Amino acid sequence: MPVTPLVTAFTAIATGAALLGAGLLTMTIIFGGLAFYFSIFDMHIGGFIKKLLMASLGGSFLVGGGGALGLWLKGVFGLP
């Protein structure tokens, strides 16, 4: 049974997850910086924004880390 299609799919999913995590992290940092730039957000809904940013950062680390781990495991097991 040829495993090349499975390896290709695994690589595509892992690469997509890594790129998605990096994109989410970048957008979170950009929007977080803009939100903290305006002091009115910190006076009224600052706690909510801080919780939302931390949840988004954690999620992007998990998604991106999962993709990076998948790419690393592909290399460890010598898949093409």
PDB file of N, CA, C and O in Angstrom, chain B, residues numbered from 101:
ATOM      1  N   MET B 101       0.843  -1.178   0.000  1.00  0.00           N
ATOM      2  CA  MET B 101       0.000   0.000   0.000  1.00  0.00           C
ATOM      3  C   MET B 101       0.889   1.242   0.000  1.00  0.00           C
ATOM      4  O   MET B 101       1.740   1.385   0.878  1.00  0.00           O
ATOM      5  N   PRO B 102       0.709   2.133  -0.957  1.00  0.00           N
ATOM      6  CA  PRO B 102       1.531   3.344  -0.991  1.00  0.00           C
ATOM      7  C   PRO B 102       1.112   4.320   0.104  1.00  0.00           C
ATOM      8  O   PRO B 102      -0.075   4.570   0.314  1.00  0.00           O
ATOM      9  N   VAL B 103       2.100   4.860   0.789  1.00  0.00           N
ATOM     10  CA  VAL B 103       1.817   5.797   1.881  1.00  0.00           C
ATOM     11  C   VAL B 103       2.063   7.245   1.478  1.00  0.00           C
ATOM     12  O   VAL B 103       1.878   8.150   2.292  1.00  0.00           O
ATOM     13  N   THR B 104       2.468   7.474   0.257  1.00  0.00           N
ATOM     14  CA  THR B 104       2.776   8.832  -0.182  1.00  0.00           C
ATOM     15  C   THR B 104       1.576   9.773  -0.045  1.00  0.00           C
ATOM     16  O   THR B 104       1.764  10.898   0.418  1.00  0.00           O
ATOM     17  N   PRO B 105       0.350   9.378  -0.419  1.00  0.00           N
ATOM     18  CA  PRO B 105      -0.782  10.300  -0.214  1.00  0.00           C
ATOM     19  C   PRO B 105      -1.030  10.629   1.254  1.00  0.00           C
ATOM     20  O   PRO B 105      -1.394  11.756   1.587  1.00  0.00           O
ATOM     21  N   LEU B 106      -0.834   9.655   2.126  1.00  0.00           N
ATOM     22  CA  LEU B 106      -1.009   9.913   3.557  1.00  0.00           C
ATOM     23  C   LEU B 106       0.050  10.874   4.080  1.00  0.00           C
ATOM     24  O   LEU B 106      -0.249  11.766   4.874  1.00  0.00           O
ATOM     25  N   VAL B 107       1.284  10.689   3.634  1.00  0.00           N
ATOM     26  CA  VAL B 107       2.369  11.576   4.063  1.00  0.00           C
ATOM     27  C   VAL B 107       2.124  12.985   3.552  1.00  0.00           C
ATOM     28  O   VAL B 107       2.350  13.961   4.268  1.00  0.00           O
ATOM     29  N   THR B 108       1.661  13.089   2.313  1.00  0.00           N
ATOM     30  CA  THR B 108       1.378  14.405   1.743  1.00  0.00           C
ATOM     31  C   THR B 108       0.260  15.106   2.516  1.00  0.00           C
ATOM     32  O   THR B 108       0.353  16.302   2.793  1.00  0.00           O
ATOM     33  N   ALA B 109      -0.787  14.371   2.862  1.00  0.00           N
ATOM     34  CA  ALA B 109      -1.886  14.950   3.630  1.00  0.00           C
ATOM     35  C   ALA B 109      -1.420  15.359   5.024  1.00  0.00           C
ATOM     36  O   ALA B 109      -1.776  16.433   5.509  1.00  0.00           O
ATOM     37  N   PHE B 110      -0.629  14.512   5.666  1.00  0.00           N
ATOM     38  CA  PHE B 110      -0.110  14.824   7.000  1.00  0.00           C
ATOM     39  C   PHE B 110       0.754  16.082   6.963  1.00  0.00           C
ATOM     40  O   PHE B 110       0.650  16.938   7.841  1.00  0.00           O
ATOM     41  N   THR B 111       1.606  16.188   5.947  1.00  0.00           N
ATOM     42  CA  THR B 111       2.462  17.355   5.812  1.00  0.00           C
ATOM     43  C   THR B 111       1.635  18.615   5.579  1.00  0.00           C
ATOM     44  O   THR B 111       1.925  19.663   6.156  1.00  0.00           O
ATOM     45  N   ALA B 112       0.610  18.519   4.741  1.00  0.00           N
ATOM     46  CA  ALA B 112      -0.234  19.680   4.462  1.00  0.00           C
ATOM     47  C   ALA B 112      -0.988  20.138   5.712  1.00  0.00           C
ATOM     48  O   ALA B 112      -1.091  21.336   5.975  1.00  0.00           O
ATOM     49  N   ILE B 113      -1.508  19.188   6.474  1.00  0.00           N
ATOM     50  CA  ILE B 113      -2.232  19.539   7.698  1.00  0.00           C
ATOM     51  C   ILE B 113      -1.290  20.166   8.723  1.00  0.00           C
ATOM     52  O   ILE B 113      -1.629  21.173   9.344  1.00  0.00           O
ATOM     53  N   ALA B 114      -0.119  19.579   8.899  1.00  0.00           N
ATOM     54  CA  ALA B 114       0.839  20.112   9.873  1.00  0.00           C
ATOM     55  C   ALA B 114       1.330  21.498   9.467  1.00  0.00           C
ATOM     56  O   ALA B 114       1.448  22.388  10.310  1.00  0.00           O
ATOM     57  N   THR B 115       1.616  21.681   8.186  1.00  0.00           N
ATOM     58  CA  THR B 115       2.070  22.994   7.716  1.00  0.00           C
ATOM     59  C   THR B 115       0.963  24.025   7.865  1.00  0.00           C
ATOM     60  O   THR B 115       1.215  25.156   8.280  1.00  0.00           O
ATOM     61  N   GLY B 116      -0.256  23.640   7.529  1.00  0.00           N
ATOM     62  CA  GLY B 116      -1.384  24.558   7.684  1.00  0.00           C
ATOM     63  C   GLY B 116      -1.612  24.955   9.132  1.00  0.00           C
ATOM     64  O   GLY B 116      -1.895  26.118   9.420  1.00  0.00           O
ATOM     65  N   ALA B 117      -1.491  24.001  10.046  1.00  0.00           N
ATOM     66  CA  ALA B 117      -1.673  24.310  11.464  1.00  0.00           C
ATOM     67  C   ALA B 117      -0.578  25.232  11.972  1.00  0.00           C
ATOM     68  O   ALA B 117      -0.846  26.141  12.757  1.00  0.00           O
ATOM     69  N   ALA B 118       0.647  25.008  11.532  1.00  0.00           N
ATOM     70  CA  ALA B 118       1.749  25.878  11.952  1.00  0.00           C
ATOM     71  C   ALA B 118       1.550  27.293  11.424  1.00  0.00           C
ATOM     72  O   ALA B 118       1.769  28.263  12.150  1.00  0.00           O
ATOM     73  N   LEU B 119       1.141  27.415  10.175  1.00  0.00           N
ATOM     74  CA  LEU B 119       0.918  28.745   9.598  1.00  0.00           C
ATOM     75  C   LEU B 119      -0.293  29.427  10.224  1.00  0.00           C
ATOM     76  O   LEU B 119      -0.282  30.639  10.439  1.00  0.00           O
ATOM     77  N   LEU B 120      -1.327  28.660  10.513  1.00  0.00           N
ATOM     78  CA  LEU B 120      -2.505  29.219  11.163  1.00  0.00           C
ATOM     79  C   LEU B 120      -2.158  29.739  12.553  1.00  0.00           C
ATOM     80  O   LEU B 120      -2.601  30.820  12.940  1.00  0.00           O
ATOM     81  N   GLY B 121      -1.377  28.982  13.297  1.00  0.00           N
ATOM     82  CA  GLY B 121      -0.951  29.433  14.622  1.00  0.00           C
ATOM     83  C   GLY B 121      -0.113  30.687  14.558  1.00  0.00           C
ATOM     84  O   GLY B 121      -0.276  31.588  15.382  1.00  0.00           O
ATOM     85  N   ALA B 122       0.790  30.759  13.583  1.00  0.00           N
ATOM     86  CA  ALA B 122       1.616  31.958  13.425  1.00  0.00           C
ATOM     87  C   ALA B 122       0.765  33.159  13.035  1.00  0.00           C
ATOM     88  O   ALA B 122       0.992  34.270  13.514  1.00  0.00           O
ATOM     89  N   GLY B 123      -0.215  32.933  12.165  1.00  0.00           N
ATOM     90  CA  GLY B 123      -1.103  34.029  11.768  1.00  0.00           C
ATOM     91  C   GLY B 123      -1.961  34.524  12.917  1.00  0.00           C
ATOM     92  O   GLY B 123      -2.134  35.730  13.095  1.00  0.00           O
ATOM     93  N   LEU B 124      -2.500  33.590  13.700  1.00  0.00           N
ATOM     94  CA  LEU B 124      -3.302  33.980  14.862  1.00  0.00           C
ATOM     95  C   LEU B 124      -2.470  34.746  15.883  1.00  0.00           C
ATOM     96  O   LEU B 124      -2.936  35.721  16.472  1.00  0.00           O
ATOM     97  N   LEU B 125      -1.249  34.301  16.084  1.00  0.00           N
ATOM     98  CA  LEU B 125      -0.371  34.985  17.026  1.00  0.00           C
ATOM     99  C   LEU B 125      -0.075  36.398  16.554  1.00  0.00           C
ATOM    100  O   LEU B 125      -0.100  37.335  17.352  1.00  0.00           O
ATOM    101  N   THR B 126       0.204  36.564  15.271  1.00  0.00           N
ATOM    102  CA  THR B 126       0.502  37.887  14.725  1.00  0.00           C
ATOM    103  C   THR B 126      -0.700  38.818  14.850  1.00  0.00           C
ATOM    104  O   THR B 126      -0.563  39.965  15.273  1.00  0.00           O
ATOM    105  N   MET B 127      -1.872  38.322  14.482  1.00  0.00           N
ATOM    106  CA  MET B 127      -3.064  39.165  14.567  1.00  0.00           C
ATOM    107  C   MET B 127      -3.400  39.513  16.020  1.00  0.00           C
ATOM    108  O   MET B 127      -3.845  40.625  16.300  1.00  0.00           O
ATOM    109  N   THR B 128      -3.192  38.581  16.934  1.00  0.00           N
ATOM    110  CA  THR B 128      -3.452  38.865  18.345  1.00  0.00           C
ATOM    111  C   THR B 128      -2.533  39.952  18.864  1.00  0.00           C
ATOM    112  O   THR B 128      -2.965  40.845  19.593  1.00  0.00           O
ATOM    113  N   ILE B 129      -1.278  39.877  18.492  1.00  0.00           N
ATOM    114  CA  ILE B 129      -0.328  40.899  18.950  1.00  0.00           C
ATOM    115  C   ILE B 129      -0.678  42.260  18.351  1.00  0.00           C
ATOM    116  O   ILE B 129      -0.583  43.281  19.032  1.00  0.00           O
ATOM    117  N   ILE B 130      -1.081  42.277  17.082  1.00  0.00           N
ATOM    118  CA  ILE B 130      -1.438  43.549  16.438  1.00  0.00           C
ATOM    119  C   ILE B 130      -2.673  44.156  17.101  1.00  0.00           C
ATOM    120  O   ILE B 130      -2.659  45.320  17.500  1.00  0.00           O
ATOM    121  N   PHE B 131      -3.739  43.364  17.215  1.00  0.00           N
ATOM    122  CA  PHE B 131      -4.964  43.897  17.811  1.00  0.00           C
ATOM    123  C   PHE B 131      -4.797  44.195  19.293  1.00  0.00           C
ATOM    124  O   PHE B 131      -5.387  45.145  19.809  1.00  0.00           O
ATOM    125  N   GLY B 132      -4.001  43.392  19.973  1.00  0.00           N
ATOM    126  CA  GLY B 132      -3.735  43.667  21.386  1.00  0.00           C
ATOM    127  C   GLY B 132      -2.976  44.967  21.567  1.00  0.00           C
ATOM    128  O   GLY B 132      -3.262  45.740  22.482  1.00  0.00           O
ATOM    129  N   GLY B 133      -2.022  45.204  20.706  1.00  0.00           N
ATOM    130  CA  GLY B 133      -1.281  46.470  20.772  1.00  0.00           C
ATOM    131  C   GLY B 133      -2.174  47.660  20.500  1.00  0.00           C
ATOM    132  O   GLY B 133      -2.063  48.690  21.165  1.00  0.00           O
ATOM    133  N   LEU B 134      -3.072  47.525  19.513  1.00  0.00           N
ATOM    134  CA  LEU B 134      -4.007  48.612  19.232  1.00  0.00           C
ATOM    135  C   LEU B 134      -4.969  48.841  20.390  1.00  0.00           C
ATOM    136  O   LEU B 134      -5.282  49.983  20.725  1.00  0.00           O
ATOM    137  N   ALA B 135      -5.437  47.759  21.000  1.00  0.00           N
ATOM    138  CA  ALA B 135      -6.375  47.902  22.115  1.00  0.00           C
ATOM    139  C   ALA B 135      -5.704  48.553  23.320  1.00  0.00           C
ATOM    140  O   ALA B 135      -6.304  49.392  23.991  1.00  0.00           O
ATOM    141  N   PHE B 136      -4.475  48.169  23.589  1.00  0.00           N
ATOM    142  CA  PHE B 136      -3.781  48.763  24.728  1.00  0.00           C
ATOM    143  C   PHE B 136      -3.274  50.169  24.426  1.00  0.00           C
ATOM    144  O   PHE B 136      -2.943  50.925  25.340  1.00  0.00           O
ATOM    145  N   TYR B 137      -3.215  50.513  23.154  1.00  0.00           N
ATOM    146  CA  TYR B 137      -2.773  51.858  22.772  1.00  0.00           C
ATOM    147  C   TYR B 137      -3.792  52.891  23.216  1.00  0.00           C
ATOM    148  O   TYR B 137      -3.434  53.985  23.652  1.00  0.00           O
ATOM    149  N   PHE B 138      -5.055  52.539  23.104  1.00  0.00           N
ATOM    150  CA  PHE B 138      -6.114  53.452  23.502  1.00  0.00           C
ATOM    151  C   PHE B 138      -6.448  53.192  24.968  1.00  0.00           C
ATOM    152  O   PHE B 138      -6.883  52.097  25.324  1.00  0.00           O
ATOM    153  N   SER B 139      -6.249  54.184  25.803  1.00  0.00           N
ATOM    154  CA  SER B 139      -6.400  53.979  27.245  1.00  0.00           C
ATOM    155  C   SER B 139      -7.852  53.794  27.666  1.00  0.00           C
ATOM    156  O   SER B 139      -8.110  53.291  28.760  1.00  0.00           O
ATOM    157  N   ILE B 140      -8.804  54.186  26.829  1.00  0.00           N
ATOM    158  CA  ILE B 140     -10.210  54.028  27.230  1.00  0.00           C
ATOM    159  C   ILE B 140     -10.571  52.552  27.370  1.00  0.00           C
ATOM    160  O   ILE B 140     -11.413  52.193  28.193  1.00  0.00           O
ATOM    161  N   PHE B 141      -9.934  51.695  26.566  1.00  0.00           N
ATOM    162  CA  PHE B 141     -10.209  50.268  26.687  1.00  0.00           C
ATOM    163  C   PHE B 141      -9.717  49.731  28.026  1.00  0.00           C
ATOM    164  O   PHE B 141     -10.335  48.841  28.609  1.00  0.00           O
ATOM    165  N   ASP B 142      -8.621  50.268  28.502  1.00  0.00           N
ATOM    166  CA  ASP B 142      -8.069  49.769  29.751  1.00  0.00           C
ATOM    167  C   ASP B 142      -8.894  50.239  30.946  1.00  0.00           C
ATOM    168  O   ASP B 142      -8.901  49.579  31.984  1.00  0.00           O
ATOM    169  N   MET B 143      -9.586  51.364  30.817  1.00  0.00           N
ATOM    170  CA  MET B 143     -10.386  51.861  31.933  1.00  0.00           C
ATOM    171  C   MET B 143     -11.707  51.120  32.065  1.00  0.00           C
ATOM    172  O   MET B 143     -12.195  50.930  33.179  1.00  0.00           O
ATOM    173  N   HIS B 144     -12.298  50.697  30.949  1.00  0.00           N
ATOM    174  CA  HIS B 144     -13.639  50.134  31.013  1.00  0.00           C
ATOM    175  C   HIS B 144     -13.656  48.611  30.846  1.00  0.00           C
ATOM    176  O   HIS B 144     -14.154  47.894  31.715  1.00  0.00           O
ATOM    177  N   ILE B 145     -13.130  48.136  29.765  1.00  0.00           N
ATOM    178  CA  ILE B 145     -13.204  46.706  29.482  1.00  0.00           C
ATOM    179  C   ILE B 145     -11.809  46.089  29.390  1.00  0.00           C
ATOM    180  O   ILE B 145     -11.604  45.094  28.696  1.00  0.00           O
ATOM    181  N   GLY B 146     -10.876  46.679  30.084  1.00  0.00           N
ATOM    182  CA  GLY B 146      -9.492  46.212  30.025  1.00  0.00           C
ATOM    183  C   GLY B 146      -9.321  44.781  30.496  1.00  0.00           C
ATOM    184  O   GLY B 146      -8.553  44.020  29.908  1.00  0.00           O
ATOM    185  N   GLY B 147     -10.035  44.407  31.558  1.00  0.00           N
ATOM    186  CA  GLY B 147      -9.920  43.033  32.064  1.00  0.00           C
ATOM    187  C   GLY B 147     -10.401  42.006  31.062  1.00  0.00           C
ATOM    188  O   GLY B 147      -9.792  40.949  30.895  1.00  0.00           O
ATOM    189  N   PHE B 148     -11.507  42.328  30.390  1.00  0.00           N
ATOM    190  CA  PHE B 148     -12.027  41.411  29.376  1.00  0.00           C
ATOM    191  C   PHE B 148     -11.057  41.279  28.210  1.00  0.00           C
ATOM    192  O   PHE B 148     -10.814  40.177  27.718  1.00  0.00           O
ATOM    193  N   ILE B 149     -10.505  42.401  27.771  1.00  0.00           N
ATOM    194  CA  ILE B 149      -9.559  42.380  26.647  1.00  0.00           C
ATOM    195  C   ILE B 149      -8.319  41.583  27.018  1.00  0.00           C
ATOM    196  O   ILE B 149      -7.808  40.815  26.203  1.00  0.00           O
ATOM    197  N   LYS B 150      -7.832  41.758  28.236  1.00  0.00           N
ATOM    198  CA  LYS B 150      -6.648  41.024  28.661  1.00  0.00           C
ATOM    199  C   LYS B 150      -6.919  39.519  28.705  1.00  0.00           C
ATOM    200  O   LYS B 150      -6.070  38.728  28.291  1.00  0.00           O
ATOM    201  N   LYS B 151      -8.093  39.114  29.200  1.00  0.00           N
ATOM    202  CA  LYS B 151      -8.445  37.688  29.217  1.00  0.00           C
ATOM    203  C   LYS B 151      -8.583  37.148  27.803  1.00  0.00           C
ATOM    204  O   LYS B 151      -8.130  36.041  27.514  1.00  0.00           O
ATOM    205  N   LEU B 152      -9.204  37.918  26.922  1.00  0.00           N
ATOM    206  CA  LEU B 152      -9.378  37.499  25.540  1.00  0.00           C
ATOM    207  C   LEU B 152      -8.027  37.358  24.836  1.00  0.00           C
ATOM    208  O   LEU B 152      -7.814  36.409  24.081  1.00  0.00           O
ATOM    209  N   LEU B 153      -7.123  38.296  25.083  1.00  0.00           N
ATOM    210  CA  LEU B 153      -5.802  38.219  24.467  1.00  0.00           C
ATOM    211  C   LEU B 153      -5.022  37.010  24.961  1.00  0.00           C
ATOM    212  O   LEU B 153      -4.351  36.341  24.175  1.00  0.00           O
ATOM    213  N   MET B 154      -5.102  36.730  26.234  1.00  0.00           N
ATOM    214  CA  MET B 154      -4.372  35.582  26.760  1.00  0.00           C
ATOM    215  C   MET B 154      -4.950  34.269  26.217  1.00  0.00           C
ATOM    216  O   MET B 154      -4.199  33.338  25.926  1.00  0.00           O
ATOM    217  N   ALA B 155      -6.265  34.191  26.081  1.00  0.00           N
ATOM    218  CA  ALA B 155      -6.879  32.986  25.519  1.00  0.00           C
ATOM    219  C   ALA B 155      -6.496  32.823  24.048  1.00  0.00           C
ATOM    220  O   ALA B 155      -6.234  31.711  23.591  1.00  0.00           O
ATOM    221  N   SER B 156      -6.464  33.921  23.319  1.00  0.00           N
ATOM    222  CA  SER B 156      -6.097  33.861  21.907  1.00  0.00           C
ATOM    223  C   SER B 156      -4.630  33.502  21.733  1.00  0.00           C
ATOM    224  O   SER B 156      -4.277  32.734  20.838  1.00  0.00           O
ATOM    225  N   LEU B 157      -3.786  34.049  22.578  1.00  0.00           N
ATOM    226  CA  LEU B 157      -2.362  33.697  22.518  1.00  0.00           C
ATOM    227  C   LEU B 157      -2.152  32.223  22.832  1.00  0.00           C
ATOM    228  O   LEU B 157      -1.382  31.541  22.156  1.00  0.00           O
ATOM    229  N   GLY B 158      -2.830  31.739  23.850  1.00  0.00           N
ATOM    230  CA  GLY B 158      -2.711  30.326  24.200  1.00  0.00           C
ATOM    231  C   GLY B 158      -3.198  29.415  23.086  1.00  0.00           C
ATOM    232  O   GLY B 158      -2.570  28.399  22.791  1.00  0.00           O
ATOM    233  N   GLY B 159      -4.314  29.775  22.468  1.00  0.00           N
ATOM    234  CA  GLY B 159      -4.835  28.980  21.363  1.00  0.00           C
ATOM    235  C   GLY B 159      -3.911  28.972  20.161  1.00  0.00           C
ATOM    236  O   GLY B 159      -3.716  27.936  19.525  1.00  0.00           O
ATOM    237  N   SER B 160      -3.339  30.135  19.849  1.00  0.00           N
ATOM    238  CA  SER B 160      -2.435  30.183  18.699  1.00  0.00           C
ATOM    239  C   SER B 160      -1.159  29.401  18.974  1.00  0.00           C
ATOM    240  O   SER B 160      -0.605  28.786  18.063  1.00  0.00           O
ATOM    241  N   PHE B 161      -0.688  29.415  20.207  1.00  0.00           N
ATOM    242  CA  PHE B 161       0.488  28.604  20.544  1.00  0.00           C
ATOM    243  C   PHE B 161       0.182  27.116  20.415  1.00  0.00           C
ATOM    244  O   PHE B 161       1.019  26.351  19.936  1.00  0.00           O
ATOM    245  N   LEU B 162      -1.005  26.701  20.835  1.00  0.00           N
ATOM    246  CA  LEU B 162      -1.370  25.288  20.734  1.00  0.00           C
ATOM    247  C   LEU B 162      -1.505  24.845  19.282  1.00  0.00           C
ATOM    248  O   LEU B 162      -1.010  23.781  18.911  1.00  0.00           O
ATOM    249  N   VAL B 163      -2.174  25.653  18.454  1.00  0.00           N
ATOM    250  CA  VAL B 163      -2.364  25.284  17.053  1.00  0.00           C
ATOM    251  C   VAL B 163      -1.026  25.299  16.310  1.00  0.00           C
ATOM    252  O   VAL B 163      -0.691  24.352  15.599  1.00  0.00           O
ATOM    253  N   GLY B 164      -0.271  26.376  16.483  1.00  0.00           N
ATOM    254  CA  GLY B 164       1.028  26.466  15.814  1.00  0.00           C
ATOM    255  C   GLY B 164       2.016  25.432  16.322  1.00  0.00           C
ATOM    256  O   GLY B 164       2.778  24.858  15.544  1.00  0.00           O
ATOM    257  N   GLY B 165       2.002  25.196  17.621  1.00  0.00           N
ATOM    258  CA  GLY B 165       2.892  24.184  18.180  1.00  0.00           C
ATOM    259  C   GLY B 165       2.539  22.785  17.715  1.00  0.00           C
ATOM    260  O   GLY B 165       3.425  21.961  17.488  1.00  0.00           O
ATOM    261  N   GLY B 166       1.246  22.509  17.572  1.00  0.00           N
ATOM    262  CA  GLY B 166       0.826  21.209  17.048  1.00  0.00           C
ATOM    263  C   GLY B 166       1.301  20.997  15.620  1.00  0.00           C
ATOM    264  O   GLY B 166       1.750  19.907  15.264  1.00  0.00           O
ATOM    265  N   GLY B 167       1.202  22.036  14.804  1.00  0.00           N
ATOM    266  CA  GLY B 167       1.684  21.936  13.429  1.00  0.00           C
ATOM    267  C   GLY B 167       3.185  21.773  13.356  1.00  0.00           C
ATOM    268  O   GLY B 167       3.692  20.964  12.579  1.00  0.00           O
ATOM    269  N   ALA B 168       3.901  22.545  14.171  1.00  0.00           N
ATOM    270  CA  ALA B 168       5.363  22.430  14.184  1.00  0.00           C
ATOM    271  C   ALA B 168       5.794  21.058  14.692  1.00  0.00           C
ATOM    272  O   ALA B 168       6.749  20.476  14.179  1.00  0.00           O
ATOM    273  N   LEU B 169       5.094  20.543  15.697  1.00  0.00           N
ATOM    274  CA  LEU B 169       5.402  19.204  16.198  1.00  0.00           C
ATOM    275  C   LEU B 169       5.151  18.151  15.125  1.00  0.00           C
ATOM    276  O   LEU B 169       5.923  17.201  14.995  1.00  0.00           O
ATOM    277  N   GLY B 170       4.085  18.311  14.364  1.00  0.00           N
ATOM    278  CA  GLY B 170       3.803  17.378  13.284  1.00  0.00           C
ATOM    279  C   GLY B 170       4.889  17.383  12.226  1.00  0.00           C
ATOM    280  O   GLY B 170       5.298  16.328  11.741  1.00  0.00           O
ATOM    281  N   LEU B 171       5.358  18.573  11.867  1.00  0.00           N
ATOM    282  CA  LEU B 171       6.444  18.652  10.880  1.00  0.00           C
ATOM    283  C   LEU B 171       7.733  18.041  11.431  1.00  0.00           C
ATOM    284  O   LEU B 171       8.471  17.379  10.701  1.00  0.00           O
ATOM    285  N   TRP B 172       8.000  18.262  12.710  1.00  0.00           N
ATOM    286  CA  TRP B 172       9.211  17.704  13.317  1.00  0.00           C
ATOM    287  C   TRP B 172       9.122  16.176  13.377  1.00  0.00           C
ATOM    288  O   TRP B 172      10.097  15.484  13.080  1.00  0.00           O
ATOM    289  N   LEU B 173       7.957  15.652  13.761  1.00  0.00           N
ATOM    290  CA  LEU B 173       7.796  14.191  13.820  1.00  0.00           C
ATOM    291  C   LEU B 173       7.911  13.570  12.445  1.00  0.00           C
ATOM    292  O   LEU B 173       8.402  12.450  12.310  1.00  0.00           O
ATOM    293  N   LYS B 174       7.467  14.277  11.428  1.00  0.00           N
ATOM    294  CA  LYS B 174       7.615  13.760  10.070  1.00  0.00           C
ATOM    295  C   LYS B 174       9.082  13.566   9.746  1.00  0.00           C
ATOM    296  O   LYS B 174       9.458  12.557   9.150  1.00  0.00           O
ATOM    297  N   GLY B 175       9.912  14.517  10.129  1.00  0.00           N
ATOM    298  CA  GLY B 175      11.346  14.389   9.901  1.00  0.00           C
ATOM    299  C   GLY B 175      11.989  13.319  10.763  1.00  0.00           C
ATOM    300  O   GLY B 175      12.903  12.626  10.316  1.00  0.00           O
ATOM    301  N   VAL B 176      11.518  13.178  12.001  1.00  0.00           N
ATOM    302  CA  VAL B 176      12.079  12.168  12.905  1.00  0.00           C
ATOM    303  C   VAL B 176      11.849  10.764  12.377  1.00  0.00           C
ATOM    304  O   VAL B 176      12.745   9.922  12.438  1.00  0.00           O
ATOM    305  N   PHE B 177      10.650  10.503  11.859  1.00  0.00           N
ATOM    306  CA  PHE B 177      10.337   9.171  11.368  1.00  0.00           C
ATOM    307  C   PHE B 177      10.777   8.958   9.920  1.00  0.00           C
ATOM    308  O   PHE B 177      10.535   7.895   9.349  1.00  0.00           O
ATOM    309  N   GLY B 178      11.418   9.957   9.331  1.00  0.00           N
ATOM    310  CA  GLY B 178      11.988   9.798   8.005  1.00  0.00           C
ATOM    311  C   GLY B 178      10.952   9.696   6.894  1.00  0.00           C
ATOM    312  O   GLY B 178      11.188   9.040   5.879  1.00  0.00           O
ATOM    313  N   LEU B 179       9.821  10.332   7.079  1.00  0.00           N
ATOM    314  CA  LEU B 179       8.808  10.295   6.027  1.00  0.00           C
ATOM    315  C   LEU B 179       9.212  11.248   4.910  1.00  0.00           C
ATOM    316  O   LEU B 179       9.809  12.292   5.174  1.00  0.00           O
ATOM    317  N   PRO B 180       8.900  10.906   3.682  1.00  0.00           N
ATOM    318  CA  PRO B 180       9.323  11.770   2.561  1.00  0.00           C
ATOM    319  C   PRO B 180       8.589  13.093   2.517  1.00  0.00           C
ATOM    320  O   PRO B 180       8.843  13.911   1.632  1.00  0.00           O
TER     321      PRO B 180
END
